[in-house]
Amino acid sequence: MRIERADPTIDKAWYVGPWNSDLTISVGCANKGMDDPHVHLRTTEVYLVARGTSEIRVEQESVCLQAGDMIVIEPGEAQTFTPSSPENLHFVIHVPRLSSEEARADRCSVRRSRLGL
């Protein structure tokens, strides 16, 4: 058994991944949605909202998320978070699990214009 707890004093953290476990996924959390337009070439991202609200932009579509919601972002879909409530907490799962080096190569910044922003 392993227990990890979200730290409310930091914006984003990773719990488990290839750096500290044999799991086939990477799991992290964030206390706010990060406005950082990007796309993953190989990684599917699964976001699970635990509390609060946030808005995510996926390609040209904005989606409002609230506690209990889940959204799956497929490889190749550009995305960024826009506003989120102060009490927002969400979890993210990356599949497949990639090494740190592979994960850096997999994530590419995109222009805001691709998202219609």
C-alpha positions as CSV (number, residue, x, y, z in Angstrom):
1,M,0.0,0.0,0.0
2,R,1.1,3.6,-0.7
3,I,-0.6,6.8,0.3
4,E,0.2,10.2,-1.2
5,R,-1.4,13.5,-0.2
6,A,-2.0,16.7,-2.2
7,D,0.0,19.6,-0.9
8,P,-2.3,22.7,-1.0
9,T,0.8,25.0,-1.0
10,I,2.0,23.9,-4.4
11,D,0.3,24.3,-7.8
12,K,1.2,21.0,-9.3
13,A,2.8,17.7,-8.3
14,W,3.4,14.1,-9.5
15,Y,2.7,11.2,-7.1
16,V,3.9,8.2,-9.0
17,G,5.6,7.4,-12.2
18,P,8.6,5.6,-13.6
19,W,10.9,7.6,-11.3
20,N,9.5,6.0,-8.1
21,S,7.3,3.0,-9.0
22,D,6.6,0.1,-11.4
23,L,3.1,1.3,-12.2
24,T,2.2,1.4,-15.9
25,I,0.8,4.9,-15.5
26,S,1.9,8.3,-14.0
27,V,-0.4,10.0,-11.6
28,G,-0.3,13.7,-10.4
29,C,-2.5,16.4,-9.1
30,A,-2.9,20.2,-9.4
31,N,-4.5,22.8,-7.2
32,K,-5.3,24.9,-10.2
33,G,-5.6,24.6,-13.9
34,M,-2.4,25.6,-15.7
35,D,-2.8,28.0,-18.6
36,D,-0.1,26.4,-20.7
37,P,-1.2,25.4,-24.3
38,H,0.3,22.1,-25.3
39,V,-0.2,18.8,-27.0
40,H,1.1,15.3,-26.2
41,L,2.2,13.2,-29.1
42,R,1.8,9.7,-27.4
43,T,0.2,10.4,-24.1
44,T,-3.4,10.2,-23.2
45,E,-4.3,12.4,-20.3
46,V,-7.2,11.6,-18.0
47,Y,-8.3,14.5,-15.7
48,L,-10.5,13.8,-12.7
49,V,-11.9,16.9,-10.8
50,A,-12.1,16.3,-7.1
51,R,-13.3,19.8,-6.0
52,G,-14.0,23.2,-7.4
53,T,-14.5,24.1,-11.0
54,S,-12.2,24.8,-14.0
55,E,-12.5,25.4,-17.7
56,I,-10.4,23.5,-20.2
57,R,-9.9,24.3,-23.8
58,V,-9.5,21.3,-26.1
59,E,-8.7,22.4,-29.7
60,Q,-11.5,24.9,-30.5
61,E,-13.9,23.8,-27.7
62,S,-14.2,25.1,-24.1
63,V,-15.5,22.6,-21.5
64,C,-16.5,23.6,-18.0
65,L,-15.5,21.0,-15.4
66,Q,-16.8,20.5,-11.9
67,A,-16.2,18.1,-9.0
68,G,-17.0,14.6,-10.1
69,D,-16.2,15.2,-13.8
70,M,-13.7,13.4,-15.9
71,I,-12.2,14.4,-19.3
72,V,-10.0,12.3,-21.5
73,I,-7.5,14.2,-23.8
74,E,-6.3,12.0,-26.6
75,P,-2.8,12.2,-28.1
76,G,-2.6,15.0,-30.6
77,E,-5.4,17.1,-29.0
78,A,-4.1,20.5,-28.1
79,Q,-5.3,21.8,-24.7
80,T,-4.9,24.3,-21.9
81,F,-6.8,25.2,-18.8
82,T,-8.3,28.7,-18.6
83,P,-10.0,30.0,-15.4
84,S,-10.3,27.7,-12.3
85,S,-11.9,28.3,-8.9
86,P,-9.6,28.9,-5.9
87,E,-10.6,25.6,-4.4
88,N,-9.9,23.6,-7.5
89,L,-8.2,20.2,-7.1
90,H,-7.9,17.8,-9.9
91,F,-5.9,14.6,-10.6
92,V,-4.2,13.7,-13.9
93,I,-3.3,10.2,-15.1
94,H,-0.9,9.8,-18.0
95,V,-1.1,6.7,-20.1
96,P,1.3,5.2,-21.2
97,R,3.8,5.9,-18.5
98,L,6.9,7.5,-20.0
99,S,10.4,8.1,-18.6
100,S,11.2,11.7,-17.7
101,E,13.1,12.1,-20.9
102,E,10.4,10.6,-23.1
103,A,7.7,12.7,-21.3
104,R,9.7,15.9,-22.1
105,A,9.9,14.9,-25.8
106,D,6.2,13.9,-25.9
107,R,4.9,17.3,-24.7
108,C,5.0,20.2,-27.3
109,S,3.9,23.7,-26.8
110,V,1.3,25.1,-29.2
111,R,0.3,28.6,-30.2
112,R,-2.8,30.0,-28.4
113,S,-4.3,30.6,-31.9
114,R,-4.6,26.8,-32.5
115,L,-7.0,26.8,-29.6
116,G,-8.9,29.9,-30.8
117,L,-7.5,32.0,-28.0
